[in-house]
Amino acid sequence: MSSYATTTVEELKKRLDAGENIHLIDVREDEEVAQGIIPGAVHLPLGQVPQRLDEIPKEEEVIFICRSGYRSDQACQYLASLGYKGATNLIGGMLAWTKLP
């Protein structure tokens, strides 16, 4: 069982549409982000996460995004192992997000 939360693109879109202020971190590479990013997301490539921990809230929910959900899953596992309470993986990543109606 994972020690962090997950959410779906449908749930995230509903929360964003409702005006909720959510910490979003996109862990994809520069060339992937250049093709589109969820509005309000901060770009923080997965490889830079260990050096930039001070930029990630430790006690608040932070939803991690990547292309398919695999790299964001890795980020969540890593942060959960360090005691981050709100690391949340966006299931399906940008592939699922771009299929939303």
PDB file as gemmi writes it, atoms N, CA and C in Angstrom:
CRYST1    1.000    1.000    1.000  90.00  90.00  90.00 P 1                      
ATOM      1  N   MET A   1       0.843  -1.190   0.000  1.00  0.00           N  
ATOM      2  CA  MET A   1       0.000   0.000   0.000  1.00  0.00           C  
ATOM      3  C   MET A   1       0.886   1.251   0.000  1.00  0.00           C  
ATOM      4  N   SER A   2       0.480   2.233  -0.765  1.00  0.00           N  
ATOM      5  CA  SER A   2       1.273   3.459  -0.858  1.00  0.00           C  
ATOM      6  C   SER A   2       1.053   4.316   0.381  1.00  0.00           C  
ATOM      7  N   SER A   3       2.081   5.103   0.691  1.00  0.00           N  
ATOM      8  CA  SER A   3       1.994   5.965   1.874  1.00  0.00           C  
ATOM      9  C   SER A   3       1.695   7.409   1.470  1.00  0.00           C  
ATOM     10  N   TYR A   4       1.066   7.567   0.327  1.00  0.00           N  
ATOM     11  CA  TYR A   4       0.687   8.904  -0.140  1.00  0.00           C  
ATOM     12  C   TYR A   4      -0.641   8.786  -0.877  1.00  0.00           C  
ATOM     13  N   ALA A   5      -1.234   9.933  -1.136  1.00  0.00           N  
ATOM     14  CA  ALA A   5      -2.561   9.967  -1.752  1.00  0.00           C  
ATOM     15  C   ALA A   5      -2.466   9.973  -3.281  1.00  0.00           C  
ATOM     16  N   THR A   6      -3.589   9.683  -3.908  1.00  0.00           N  
ATOM     17  CA  THR A   6      -3.711   9.815  -5.363  1.00  0.00           C  
ATOM     18  C   THR A   6      -4.991  10.587  -5.657  1.00  0.00           C  
ATOM     19  N   THR A   7      -5.048  11.164  -6.845  1.00  0.00           N  
ATOM     20  CA  THR A   7      -6.265  11.834  -7.286  1.00  0.00           C  
ATOM     21  C   THR A   7      -6.399  11.617  -8.785  1.00  0.00           C  
ATOM     22  N   THR A   8      -7.601  11.812  -9.280  1.00  0.00           N  
ATOM     23  CA  THR A   8      -7.857  11.641 -10.711  1.00  0.00           C  
ATOM     24  C   THR A   8      -7.885  13.004 -11.399  1.00  0.00           C  
ATOM     25  N   VAL A   9      -7.735  12.994 -12.715  1.00  0.00           N  
ATOM     26  CA  VAL A   9      -7.787  14.255 -13.458  1.00  0.00           C  
ATOM     27  C   VAL A   9      -9.178  14.877 -13.346  1.00  0.00           C  
ATOM     28  N   GLU A  10     -10.207  14.053 -13.285  1.00  0.00           N  
ATOM     29  CA  GLU A  10     -11.571  14.580 -13.159  1.00  0.00           C  
ATOM     30  C   GLU A  10     -11.746  15.327 -11.838  1.00  0.00           C  
ATOM     31  N   GLU A  11     -11.239  14.732 -10.757  1.00  0.00           N  
ATOM     32  CA  GLU A  11     -11.347  15.369  -9.437  1.00  0.00           C  
ATOM     33  C   GLU A  11     -10.534  16.657  -9.406  1.00  0.00           C  
ATOM     34  N   LEU A  12      -9.324  16.635  -9.971  1.00  0.00           N  
ATOM     35  CA  LEU A  12      -8.500  17.838  -9.994  1.00  0.00           C  
ATOM     36  C   LEU A  12      -9.178  18.944 -10.784  1.00  0.00           C  
ATOM     37  N   LYS A  13      -9.711  18.613 -11.944  1.00  0.00           N  
ATOM     38  CA  LYS A  13     -10.376  19.627 -12.769  1.00  0.00           C  
ATOM     39  C   LYS A  13     -11.563  20.229 -12.021  1.00  0.00           C  
ATOM     40  N   LYS A  14     -12.334  19.392 -11.342  1.00  0.00           N  
ATOM     41  CA  LYS A  14     -13.484  19.866 -10.568  1.00  0.00           C  
ATOM     42  C   LYS A  14     -13.026  20.844  -9.484  1.00  0.00           C  
ATOM     43  N   ARG A  15     -11.952  20.526  -8.800  1.00  0.00           N  
ATOM     44  CA  ARG A  15     -11.439  21.388  -7.738  1.00  0.00           C  
ATOM     45  C   ARG A  15     -10.899  22.706  -8.305  1.00  0.00           C  
ATOM     46  N   LEU A  16     -10.174  22.629  -9.419  1.00  0.00           N  
ATOM     47  CA  LEU A  16      -9.649  23.847 -10.043  1.00  0.00           C  
ATOM     48  C   LEU A  16     -10.777  24.723 -10.566  1.00  0.00           C  
ATOM     49  N   ASP A  17     -11.788  24.102 -11.192  1.00  0.00           N  
ATOM     50  CA  ASP A  17     -12.941  24.854 -11.708  1.00  0.00           C  
ATOM     51  C   ASP A  17     -13.700  25.548 -10.579  1.00  0.00           C  
ATOM     52  N   ALA A  18     -13.649  24.952  -9.376  1.00  0.00           N  
ATOM     53  CA  ALA A  18     -14.325  25.541  -8.215  1.00  0.00           C  
ATOM     54  C   ALA A  18     -13.498  26.670  -7.600  1.00  0.00           C  
ATOM     55  N   GLY A  19     -12.307  26.911  -8.161  1.00  0.00           N  
ATOM     56  CA  GLY A  19     -11.482  28.000  -7.687  1.00  0.00           C  
ATOM     57  C   GLY A  19     -10.567  27.647  -6.531  1.00  0.00           C  
ATOM     58  N   GLU A  20     -10.449  26.367  -6.253  1.00  0.00           N  
ATOM     59  CA  GLU A  20      -9.588  25.941  -5.153  1.00  0.00           C  
ATOM     60  C   GLU A  20      -8.121  26.247  -5.482  1.00  0.00           C  
ATOM     61  N   ASN A  21      -7.391  26.725  -4.497  1.00  0.00           N  
ATOM     62  CA  ASN A  21      -5.973  27.021  -4.672  1.00  0.00           C  
ATOM     63  C   ASN A  21      -5.187  25.771  -4.286  1.00  0.00           C  
ATOM     64  N   ILE A  22      -4.608  25.099  -5.275  1.00  0.00           N  
ATOM     65  CA  ILE A  22      -3.946  23.816  -5.059  1.00  0.00           C  
ATOM     66  C   ILE A  22      -2.492  23.929  -5.493  1.00  0.00           C  
ATOM     67  N   HIS A  23      -1.595  23.386  -4.678  1.00  0.00           N  
ATOM     68  CA  HIS A  23      -0.182  23.309  -5.073  1.00  0.00           C  
ATOM     69  C   HIS A  23      -0.046  22.214  -6.125  1.00  0.00           C  
ATOM     70  N   LEU A  24       0.409  22.590  -7.314  1.00  0.00           N  
ATOM     71  CA  LEU A  24       0.638  21.635  -8.395  1.00  0.00           C  
ATOM     72  C   LEU A  24       2.106  21.707  -8.796  1.00  0.00           C  
ATOM     73  N   ILE A  25       2.763  20.552  -8.902  1.00  0.00           N  
ATOM     74  CA  ILE A  25       4.145  20.508  -9.356  1.00  0.00           C  
ATOM     75  C   ILE A  25       4.241  19.517 -10.505  1.00  0.00           C  
ATOM     76  N   ASP A  26       4.720  20.015 -11.649  1.00  0.00           N  
ATOM     77  CA  ASP A  26       4.894  19.197 -12.852  1.00  0.00           C  
ATOM     78  C   ASP A  26       6.349  18.748 -12.905  1.00  0.00           C  
ATOM     79  N   VAL A  27       6.581  17.438 -12.834  1.00  0.00           N  
ATOM     80  CA  VAL A  27       7.944  16.906 -12.769  1.00  0.00           C  
ATOM     81  C   VAL A  27       8.481  16.453 -14.129  1.00  0.00           C  
ATOM     82  N   ARG A  28       7.806  16.847 -15.209  1.00  0.00           N  
ATOM     83  CA  ARG A  28       8.285  16.473 -16.544  1.00  0.00           C  
ATOM     84  C   ARG A  28       9.507  17.309 -16.944  1.00  0.00           C  
ATOM     85  N   GLU A  29      10.125  16.909 -18.032  1.00  0.00           N  
ATOM     86  CA  GLU A  29      11.284  17.635 -18.562  1.00  0.00           C  
ATOM     87  C   GLU A  29      10.829  18.869 -19.332  1.00  0.00           C  
ATOM     88  N   ASP A  30      11.770  19.786 -19.581  1.00  0.00           N  
ATOM     89  CA  ASP A  30      11.471  21.060 -20.233  1.00  0.00           C  
ATOM     90  C   ASP A  30      10.712  20.894 -21.551  1.00  0.00           C  
ATOM     91  N   GLU A  31      11.174  19.983 -22.401  1.00  0.00           N  
ATOM     92  CA  GLU A  31      10.542  19.830 -23.721  1.00  0.00           C  
ATOM     93  C   GLU A  31       9.109  19.305 -23.612  1.00  0.00           C  
ATOM     94  N   GLU A  32       8.818  18.540 -22.568  1.00  0.00           N  
ATOM     95  CA  GLU A  32       7.450  18.064 -22.364  1.00  0.00           C  
ATOM     96  C   GLU A  32       6.542  19.195 -21.891  1.00  0.00           C  
ATOM     97  N   VAL A  33       7.041  20.000 -20.957  1.00  0.00           N  
ATOM     98  CA  VAL A  33       6.267  21.113 -20.420  1.00  0.00           C  
ATOM     99  C   VAL A  33       5.987  22.143 -21.513  1.00  0.00           C  
ATOM    100  N   ALA A  34       6.913  22.272 -22.468  1.00  0.00           N  
ATOM    101  CA  ALA A  34       6.728  23.219 -23.574  1.00  0.00           C  
ATOM    102  C   ALA A  34       5.484  22.863 -24.403  1.00  0.00           C  
ATOM    103  N   GLN A  35       5.041  21.624 -24.336  1.00  0.00           N  
ATOM    104  CA  GLN A  35       3.851  21.185 -25.077  1.00  0.00           C  
ATOM    105  C   GLN A  35       2.561  21.454 -24.319  1.00  0.00           C  
ATOM    106  N   GLY A  36       2.673  21.934 -23.095  1.00  0.00           N  
ATOM    107  CA  GLY A  36       1.476  22.261 -22.320  1.00  0.00           C  
ATOM    108  C   GLY A  36       1.642  21.894 -20.861  1.00  0.00           C  
ATOM    109  N   ILE A  37       1.013  22.694 -20.010  1.00  0.00           N  
ATOM    110  CA  ILE A  37       1.084  22.478 -18.561  1.00  0.00           C  
ATOM    111  C   ILE A  37      -0.270  22.872 -17.971  1.00  0.00           C  
ATOM    112  N   ILE A  38      -0.656  22.226 -16.893  1.00  0.00           N  
ATOM    113  CA  ILE A  38      -1.904  22.587 -16.220  1.00  0.00           C  
ATOM    114  C   ILE A  38      -1.732  23.991 -15.635  1.00  0.00           C  
ATOM    115  N   PRO A  39      -2.667  24.907 -15.922  1.00  0.00           N  
ATOM    116  CA  PRO A  39      -2.535  26.276 -15.413  1.00  0.00           C  
ATOM    117  C   PRO A  39      -2.321  26.302 -13.902  1.00  0.00           C  
ATOM    118  N   GLY A  40      -1.324  27.063 -13.486  1.00  0.00           N  
ATOM    119  CA  GLY A  40      -1.011  27.191 -12.069  1.00  0.00           C  
ATOM    120  C   GLY A  40       0.058  26.228 -11.576  1.00  0.00           C  
ATOM    121  N   ALA A  41       0.423  25.253 -12.399  1.00  0.00           N  
ATOM    122  CA  ALA A  41       1.437  24.283 -11.984  1.00  0.00           C  
ATOM    123  C   ALA A  41       2.832  24.905 -12.045  1.00  0.00           C  
ATOM    124  N   VAL A  42       3.676  24.488 -11.127  1.00  0.00           N  
ATOM    125  CA  VAL A  42       5.081  24.891 -11.091  1.00  0.00           C  
ATOM    126  C   VAL A  42       5.886  23.778 -11.740  1.00  0.00           C  
ATOM    127  N   HIS A  43       6.813  24.155 -12.615  1.00  0.00           N  
ATOM    128  CA  HIS A  43       7.659  23.159 -13.270  1.00  0.00           C  
ATOM    129  C   HIS A  43       8.879  22.880 -12.404  1.00  0.00           C  
ATOM    130  N   LEU A  44       9.035  21.626 -11.996  1.00  0.00           N  
ATOM    131  CA  LEU A  44      10.168  21.188 -11.189  1.00  0.00           C  
ATOM    132  C   LEU A  44      10.545  19.781 -11.666  1.00  0.00           C  
ATOM    133  N   PRO A  45      11.494  19.683 -12.621  1.00  0.00           N  
ATOM    134  CA  PRO A  45      11.851  18.370 -13.166  1.00  0.00           C  
ATOM    135  C   PRO A  45      12.206  17.367 -12.064  1.00  0.00           C  
ATOM    136  N   LEU A  46      11.796  16.125 -12.268  1.00  0.00           N  
ATOM    137  CA  LEU A  46      11.977  15.074 -11.263  1.00  0.00           C  
ATOM    138  C   LEU A  46      13.418  15.006 -10.760  1.00  0.00           C  
ATOM    139  N   GLY A  47      14.383  15.117 -11.651  1.00  0.00           N  
ATOM    140  CA  GLY A  47      15.783  15.019 -11.260  1.00  0.00           C  
ATOM    141  C   GLY A  47      16.250  16.128 -10.333  1.00  0.00           C  
ATOM    142  N   GLN A  48      15.492  17.233 -10.278  1.00  0.00           N  
ATOM    143  CA  GLN A  48      15.867  18.359  -9.423  1.00  0.00           C  
ATOM    144  C   GLN A  48      15.167  18.340  -8.062  1.00  0.00           C  
ATOM    145  N   VAL A  49      14.219  17.432  -7.878  1.00  0.00           N  
ATOM    146  CA  VAL A  49      13.448  17.403  -6.630  1.00  0.00           C  
ATOM    147  C   VAL A  49      14.350  17.311  -5.394  1.00  0.00           C  
ATOM    148  N   PRO A  50      15.343  16.397  -5.349  1.00  0.00           N  
ATOM    149  CA  PRO A  50      16.165  16.305  -4.130  1.00  0.00           C  
ATOM    150  C   PRO A  50      16.905  17.606  -3.788  1.00  0.00           C  
ATOM    151  N   GLN A  51      17.297  18.384  -4.785  1.00  0.00           N  
ATOM    152  CA  GLN A  51      18.016  19.626  -4.529  1.00  0.00           C  
ATOM    153  C   GLN A  51      17.093  20.794  -4.211  1.00  0.00           C  
ATOM    154  N   ARG A  52      15.793  20.630  -4.462  1.00  0.00           N  
ATOM    155  CA  ARG A  52      14.860  21.755  -4.310  1.00  0.00           C  
ATOM    156  C   ARG A  52      13.734  21.456  -3.320  1.00  0.00           C  
ATOM    157  N   LEU A  53      14.034  20.624  -2.336  1.00  0.00           N  
ATOM    158  CA  LEU A  53      13.025  20.242  -1.348  1.00  0.00           C  
ATOM    159  C   LEU A  53      12.435  21.442  -0.624  1.00  0.00           C  
ATOM    160  N   ASP A  54      13.234  22.506  -0.460  1.00  0.00           N  
ATOM    161  CA  ASP A  54      12.751  23.690   0.250  1.00  0.00           C  
ATOM    162  C   ASP A  54      11.633  24.402  -0.498  1.00  0.00           C  
ATOM    163  N   GLU A  55      11.420  24.066  -1.767  1.00  0.00           N  
ATOM    164  CA  GLU A  55      10.352  24.679  -2.562  1.00  0.00           C  
ATOM    165  C   GLU A  55       9.045  23.883  -2.491  1.00  0.00           C  
ATOM    166  N   ILE A  56       9.071  22.742  -1.807  1.00  0.00           N  
ATOM    167  CA  ILE A  56       7.903  21.858  -1.748  1.00  0.00           C  
ATOM    168  C   ILE A  56       7.330  21.892  -0.334  1.00  0.00           C  
ATOM    169  N   PRO A  57       6.061  22.326  -0.191  1.00  0.00           N  
ATOM    170  CA  PRO A  57       5.454  22.348   1.146  1.00  0.00           C  
ATOM    171  C   PRO A  57       5.447  20.953   1.770  1.00  0.00           C  
ATOM    172  N   LYS A  58       5.882  20.875   3.020  1.00  0.00           N  
ATOM    173  CA  LYS A  58       6.014  19.568   3.677  1.00  0.00           C  
ATOM    174  C   LYS A  58       4.720  19.094   4.336  1.00  0.00           C  
ATOM    175  N   GLU A  59       3.880  20.023   4.755  1.00  0.00           N  
ATOM    176  CA  GLU A  59       2.673  19.649   5.510  1.00  0.00           C  
ATOM    177  C   GLU A  59       1.387  19.809   4.700  1.00  0.00           C  
ATOM    178  N   GLU A  60       1.458  20.427   3.522  1.00  0.00           N  
ATOM    179  CA  GLU A  60       0.251  20.705   2.736  1.00  0.00           C  
ATOM    180  C   GLU A  60       0.144  19.741   1.556  1.00  0.00           C  
ATOM    181  N   GLU A  61      -1.071  19.615   1.033  1.00  0.00           N  
ATOM    182  CA  GLU A  61      -1.267  18.802  -0.167  1.00  0.00           C  
ATOM    183  C   GLU A  61      -0.518  19.427  -1.348  1.00  0.00           C  
ATOM    184  N   VAL A  62       0.231  18.588  -2.052  1.00  0.00           N  
ATOM    185  CA  VAL A  62       0.899  18.989  -3.282  1.00  0.00           C  
ATOM    186  C   VAL A  62       0.638  17.886  -4.297  1.00  0.00           C  
ATOM    187  N   ILE A  63       0.010  18.252  -5.410  1.00  0.00           N  
ATOM    188  CA  ILE A  63      -0.296  17.259  -6.444  1.00  0.00           C  
ATOM    189  C   ILE A  63       0.829  17.266  -7.467  1.00  0.00           C  
ATOM    190  N   PHE A  64       1.405  16.090  -7.691  1.00  0.00           N  
ATOM    191  CA  PHE A  64       2.508  15.923  -8.639  1.00  0.00           C  
ATOM    192  C   PHE A  64       1.979  15.375  -9.958  1.00  0.00           C  
ATOM    193  N   ILE A  65       2.503  15.957 -11.045  1.00  0.00           N  
ATOM    194  CA  ILE A  65       2.020  15.673 -12.395  1.00  0.00           C  
ATOM    195  C   ILE A  65       3.201  15.274 -13.271  1.00  0.00           C  
ATOM    196  N   CYS A  66       2.990  14.291 -14.144  1.00  0.00           N  
ATOM    197  CA  CYS A  66       3.968  13.978 -15.186  1.00  0.00           C  
ATOM    198  C   CYS A  66       3.193  13.563 -16.430  1.00  0.00           C  
ATOM    199  N   ARG A  67       3.844  12.877 -17.345  1.00  0.00           N  
ATOM    200  CA  ARG A  67       3.175  12.496 -18.585  1.00  0.00           C  
ATOM    201  C   ARG A  67       2.099  11.442 -18.336  1.00  0.00           C  
ATOM    202  N   SER A  68       2.467  10.369 -17.607  1.00  0.00           N  
ATOM    203  CA  SER A  68       1.545   9.241 -17.457  1.00  0.00           C  
ATOM    204  C   SER A  68       1.209   8.892 -16.011  1.00  0.00           C  
ATOM    205  N   GLY A  69       1.931   9.480 -15.066  1.00  0.00           N  
ATOM    206  CA  GLY A  69       1.716   9.160 -13.660  1.00  0.00           C  
ATOM    207  C   GLY A  69       2.852   8.369 -13.043  1.00  0.00           C  
ATOM    208  N   TYR A  70       3.821   7.924 -13.837  1.00  0.00           N  
ATOM    209  CA  TYR A  70       4.914   7.111 -13.319  1.00  0.00           C  
ATOM    210  C   TYR A  70       5.958   7.956 -12.582  1.00  0.00           C  
ATOM    211  N   ARG A  71       6.434   9.011 -13.212  1.00  0.00           N  
ATOM    212  CA  ARG A  71       7.445   9.856 -12.557  1.00  0.00           C  
ATOM    213  C   ARG A  71       6.863  10.602 -11.360  1.00  0.00           C  
ATOM    214  N   SER A  72       5.610  11.027 -11.474  1.00  0.00           N  
ATOM    215  CA  SER A  72       4.986  11.693 -10.321  1.00  0.00           C  
ATOM    216  C   SER A  72       4.810  10.692  -9.175  1.00  0.00           C  
ATOM    217  N   ASP A  73       4.582   9.426  -9.495  1.00  0.00           N  
ATOM    218  CA  ASP A  73       4.519   8.375  -8.488  1.00  0.00           C  
ATOM    219  C   ASP A  73       5.876   8.247  -7.791  1.00  0.00           C  
ATOM    220  N   GLN A  74       6.960   8.290  -8.568  1.00  0.00           N  
ATOM    221  CA  GLN A  74       8.309   8.220  -7.990  1.00  0.00           C  
ATOM    222  C   GLN A  74       8.550   9.410  -7.056  1.00  0.00           C  
ATOM    223  N   ALA A  75       8.140  10.598  -7.490  1.00  0.00           N  
ATOM    224  CA  ALA A  75       8.302  11.795  -6.655  1.00  0.00           C  
ATOM    225  C   ALA A  75       7.548  11.633  -5.345  1.00  0.00           C  
ATOM    226  N   CYS A  76       6.315  11.134  -5.415  1.00  0.00           N  
ATOM    227  CA  CYS A  76       5.502  10.958  -4.207  1.00  0.00           C  
ATOM    228  C   CYS A  76       6.127   9.930  -3.269  1.00  0.00           C  
ATOM    229  N   GLN A  77       6.621   8.817  -3.830  1.00  0.00           N  
ATOM    230  CA  GLN A  77       7.266   7.801  -2.990  1.00  0.00           C  
ATOM    231  C   GLN A  77       8.471   8.396  -2.269  1.00  0.00           C  
ATOM    232  N   TYR A  78       9.285   9.139  -3.005  1.00  0.00           N  
ATOM    233  CA  TYR A  78      10.485   9.744  -2.436  1.00  0.00           C  
ATOM    234  C   TYR A  78      10.127  10.729  -1.318  1.00  0.00           C  
ATOM    235  N   LEU A  79       9.182  11.624  -1.607  1.00  0.00           N  
ATOM    236  CA  LEU A  79       8.809  12.643  -0.619  1.00  0.00           C  
ATOM    237  C   LEU A  79       8.138  12.020   0.602  1.00  0.00           C  
ATOM    238  N   ALA A  80       7.297  11.013   0.387  1.00  0.00           N  
ATOM    239  CA  ALA A  80       6.655  10.334   1.514  1.00  0.00           C  
ATOM    240  C   ALA A  80       7.709   9.693   2.405  1.00  0.00           C  
ATOM    241  N   SER A  81       8.774   9.159   1.800  1.00  0.00           N  
ATOM    242  CA  SER A  81       9.840   8.534   2.587  1.00  0.00           C  
ATOM    243  C   SER A  81      10.592   9.567   3.434  1.00  0.00           C  
ATOM    244  N   LEU A  82      10.527  10.836   3.030  1.00  0.00           N  
ATOM    245  CA  LEU A  82      11.171  11.922   3.772  1.00  0.00           C  
ATOM    246  C   LEU A  82      10.224  12.586   4.775  1.00  0.00           C  
ATOM    247  N   GLY A  83       8.985  12.088   4.852  1.00  0.00           N  
ATOM    248  CA  GLY A  83       8.040  12.619   5.818  1.00  0.00           C  
ATOM    249  C   GLY A  83       7.112  13.698   5.293  1.00  0.00           C  
ATOM    250  N   TYR A  84       7.087  13.899   3.980  1.00  0.00           N  
ATOM    251  CA  TYR A  84       6.146  14.875   3.406  1.00  0.00           C  
ATOM    252  C   TYR A  84       4.742  14.300   3.515  1.00  0.00           C  
ATOM    253  N   LYS A  85       3.833  15.088   4.093  1.00  0.00           N  
ATOM    254  CA  LYS A  85       2.493  14.590   4.419  1.00  0.00           C  
ATOM    255  C   LYS A  85       1.495  14.644   3.265  1.00  0.00           C  
ATOM    256  N   GLY A  86       1.643  15.635   2.367  1.00  0.00           N  
ATOM    257  CA  GLY A  86       0.591  15.860   1.381  1.00  0.00           C  
ATOM    258  C   GLY A  86       0.915  15.483  -0.042  1.00  0.00           C  
ATOM    259  N   ALA A  87       1.994  14.733  -0.263  1.00  0.00           N  
ATOM    260  CA  ALA A  87       2.350  14.335  -1.630  1.00  0.00           C  
ATOM    261  C   ALA A  87       1.213  13.513  -2.236  1.00  0.00           C  
ATOM    262  N   THR A  88       0.726  13.955  -3.390  1.00  0.00           N  
ATOM    263  CA  THR A  88      -0.419  13.326  -4.046  1.00  0.00           C  
ATOM    264  C   THR A  88      -0.090  13.118  -5.520  1.00  0.00           C  
ATOM    265  N   ASN A  89      -0.308  11.913  -6.008  1.00  0.00           N  
ATOM    266  CA  ASN A  89      -0.012  11.581  -7.404  1.00  0.00           C  
ATOM    267  C   ASN A  89      -1.256  11.763  -8.271  1.00  0.00           C  
ATOM    268  N   LEU A  90      -1.082  12.469  -9.403  1.00  0.00           N  
ATOM    269  CA  LEU A  90      -2.172  12.603 -10.374  1.00  0.00           C  
ATOM    270  C   LEU A  90      -2.157  11.372 -11.266  1.00  0.00           C  
ATOM    271  N   ILE A  91      -3.145  10.516 -11.103  1.00  0.00           N  
ATOM    272  CA  ILE A  91      -3.225   9.266 -11.854  1.00  0.00           C  
ATOM    273  C   ILE A  91      -3.436   9.561 -13.336  1.00  0.00           C  
ATOM    274  N   GLY A  92      -2.604   8.953 -14.177  1.00  0.00           N  
ATOM    275  CA  GLY A  92      -2.746   9.117 -15.619  1.00  0.00           C  
ATOM    276  C   GLY A  92      -2.039  10.329 -16.176  1.00  0.00           C  
ATOM    277  N   GLY A  93      -1.628  11.260 -15.310  1.00  0.00           N  
ATOM    278  CA  GLY A  93      -0.856  12.423 -15.726  1.00  0.00           C  
ATOM    279  C   GLY A  93      -1.467  13.239 -16.852  1.00  0.00           C  
ATOM    280  N   MET A  94      -0.588  13.861 -17.638  1.00  0.00           N  
ATOM    281  CA  MET A  94      -1.034  14.731 -18.707  1.00  0.00           C  
ATOM    282  C   MET A  94      -1.746  13.971 -19.828  1.00  0.00           C  
ATOM    283  N   LEU A  95      -1.419  12.688 -20.003  1.00  0.00           N  
ATOM    284  CA  LEU A  95      -2.134  11.901 -21.012  1.00  0.00           C  
ATOM    285  C   LEU A  95      -3.624  11.870 -20.693  1.00  0.00           C  
ATOM    286  N   ALA A  96      -3.955  11.664 -19.410  1.00  0.00           N  
ATOM    287  CA  ALA A  96      -5.355  11.660 -18.992  1.00  0.00           C  
ATOM    288  C   ALA A  96      -5.939  13.074 -19.006  1.00  0.00           C  
ATOM    289  N   TRP A  97      -5.153  14.073 -18.583  1.00  0.00           N  
ATOM    290  CA  TRP A  97      -5.638  15.449 -18.519  1.00  0.00           C  
ATOM    291  C   TRP A  97      -6.062  15.939 -19.907  1.00  0.00           C  
ATOM    292  N   THR A  98      -5.266  15.637 -20.928  1.00  0.00           N  
ATOM    293  CA  THR A  98      -5.576  16.134 -22.275  1.00  0.00           C  
ATOM    294  C   THR A  98      -6.797  15.444 -22.887  1.00  0.00           C  
ATOM    295  N   LYS A  99      -7.261  14.358 -22.284  1.00  0.00           N  
ATOM    296  CA  LYS A  99      -8.455  13.670 -22.784  1.00  0.00           C  
ATOM    297  C   LYS A  99      -9.738  14.148 -22.114  1.00  0.00           C  
ATOM    298  N   LEU A 100      -9.598  15.062 -21.139  1.00  0.00           N  
ATOM    299  CA  LEU A 100     -10.809  15.577 -20.475  1.00  0.00           C  
ATOM    300  C   LEU A 100     -11.663  16.345 -21.478  1.00  0.00           C  
ATOM    301  N   PRO A 101     -12.977  16.245 -21.320  1.00  0.00           N  
ATOM    302  CA  PRO A 101     -13.849  16.990 -22.249  1.00  0.00           C  
ATOM    303  C   PRO A 101     -13.738  18.492 -22.052  1.00  0.00           C  
TER     304      PRO A 101                                                      
END                                                                             
